[in-house]
Amino acid sequence: MFADALSTACFVLGPIEGIKLINKLPDTECLIIDKKGKEYKSKGFDEFRVSSQ
């Protein structure tokens, strides 16, 4: 339920302000992709990226 609320908040705030919000929360990461395909990642997101090999 909390993840749904954060998703909605990020959508309403937009990617830049949404990432700022996520970065303030402990144990919370996200990836936002805008309609042009630009990626916005929270500060710790890359720690969870898995190699495609």
C-alpha positions in Angstrom: 0.0 0.0 0.0 2.8 2.4 0.8 4.5 1.7 -2.5 1.3 2.6 -4.3 1.2 5.9 -2.4 4.9 6.6 -3.3 4.2 5.8 -6.9 1.3 8.3 -7.0 3.4 10.9 -5.3 6.2 10.6 -7.7 3.8 10.8 -10.6 2.2 14.0 -9.3 5.5 15.6 -8.3 7.3 14.8 -11.5 10.6 12.8 -11.9 13.0 15.4 -10.4 11.0 16.1 -7.3 9.8 12.5 -7.0 13.4 11.3 -6.9 14.2 13.9 -4.2 11.3 12.5 -2.1 12.5 8.9 -2.6 16.1 9.8 -1.7 14.9 11.1 1.7 13.3 7.8 2.6 15.3 4.9 4.2 15.4 1.6 2.4 13.6 3.0 -0.6 14.8 3.1 -4.2 13.1 3.8 -7.6 13.5 4.2 -11.3 11.4 6.7 -13.2 11.3 6.6 -17.0 9.6 9.6 -18.6 7.7 9.6 -21.9 10.9 10.5 -23.8 12.7 7.5 -22.3 14.9 9.4 -20.0 15.8 7.5 -16.8 15.8 9.1 -13.3 17.3 6.8 -10.6 17.3 7.2 -6.9 20.8 7.4 -5.3 21.0 3.7 -4.4 19.1 2.2 -7.3 22.2 0.8 -9.1 23.0 -1.4 -6.1 19.9 -3.5 -7.1 20.7 -3.8 -10.8 21.3 -7.3 -12.0 23.7 -8.2 -14.8 22.0 -9.5 -17.9 24.7 -12.2 -18.5 
